[in-house]
């Protein structure tokens, strides 16, 4: 599960509890402010964790791409192309009977993960540092 989503789910019941308290609106707002401050700190830590995870994944892919071995550099793209080829062959009716719709769906999911993971990791590398900086600056104010 996504760490940031998990943090939001953890704090949601507490926010609802504050809404149901029989106290003044001012006290509710004060409690919500404290809770929001705590949630922001958790989100910052969550973003830092996500950033470290992305750096680790990126370093593995970078090491593979810079490897002197052709197979180490190429196994991910070859695997994705093989799955895409199998999916296209299925759509054109060029596959054996043993390759059914479920298998093709699984391959398509793997291609989506492979392509989506690459795109998401590249985007997150650009976005997460800016978000962390903005949240830390907001925390100082």
N, C-alpha and C positions, 0 to 999 in steps of 0.2 A: 504494500500500500504506500502511496505517496506520503512522505513525512509531513508536508505542509497541510494536506487534507486531514491527516490524522490529528494534527494539532488543533485545527478548526473544530473537529468533531469532539475533541476533549473539552474544549471551552464552551461549546454550545449549551450543554445542560446547565452550566454555572450561570450563563447569561440569562437563560430562561428562569432559573431560580430567583435571580435578582429581580426580574420583572414581576414575579409573583409575591414578593415580600410585601407585607403590610407596613409600609413606612413611607416617608415623604419622598416626593420626586427628587428632591435635592440629594437625599441620602442614596437613593437608587443610582443617580448619576455619578455620585462619588464612588460607589462600589463598582459600577461599570467601568469607570476610568481606571481604577486600580486593576481590574481584571483585564482591560484592554492593554494596559502597560505590560502586564505579565505575559499576555498572549503575544505581544509584539516582540518581547525578548525571546520567547520560545521560537517564534517565526524566524528571527535573525539566526538563532542557533540552527534551526532546520535548514535555512538557506545555505549557511556555511557548510553543513553536512552534505547537502545536495551538491554544492560546488566541489567539495573534496571528492565525492563519488564521480562526478563528471571528469575531474582532472585525472583520476585514476584510470577511468575508462579511456580517456583520450590518450593517456601516456601508453597504454597497451596498444591501441590502434596505431599510434605514431611509431612505436617501436617495431610493430609488424611492417608498416609501410616503409620504414628505413632499413629493414633487414636486408642483408646481402643475399639471402636465399629467395629465389623467385617464388617458390611455393608458399613461403611465409608471408610474402607481400601480397599474394594473389588469392589466397584461399577464400577469403570472405566474398570478394566480387565474383569469383567462379561459382561459389555456392549459390549466391543470389541469382546469377544468370542461369544456372542449372534448374533451379526451381521455377523461374520465369519460363524457361524453355518447356519444362514439363507441363506447366499450366496452359501454355499456348497449344502444345500438342494435344492436350485433353480437349480444349475448346474446338480444335479442328478435327477431332475424332481419330487422331493418330496414336492412340495409346491402347495398351492391352485392357482386357475386361477387368483384370484385377485392380486396376487403378480406378477407384470409385470417387464419387463426389466428396465424400468425407476426407479422403487423402488429399484431394486437390484443395479443399478448403483449408486443411492444415498447412499445406505448402504456401498458399496465398497469405495466411496469417504470418508465417515466418518471413515472407518477403515484405509484408507491411511492417513488421517489427524491425527488420534489417534496414529498410529505407527510412522508416520513421525514426528509429533510434539514431541514425546518422544525422538526419535533419534536426531532430530535437536537441541532440548534444551540441551541434554546431550553433544553434540558436541560443541555447542556455549558456554556452561559453561567453556569449556576447551580453546577455541580459542579466544574469545573476550577479556579477560584480557591481553593476549599476544599482540594482535593487538593494543589495547589502549596504552600499554607501548611503543611499537615500534613507533607508530605515535607521541606520546608525545616526545620521544627522538629525532625523526626526526625534530620535530617542534623547539626543542631547538638548533639544529645545525645551 
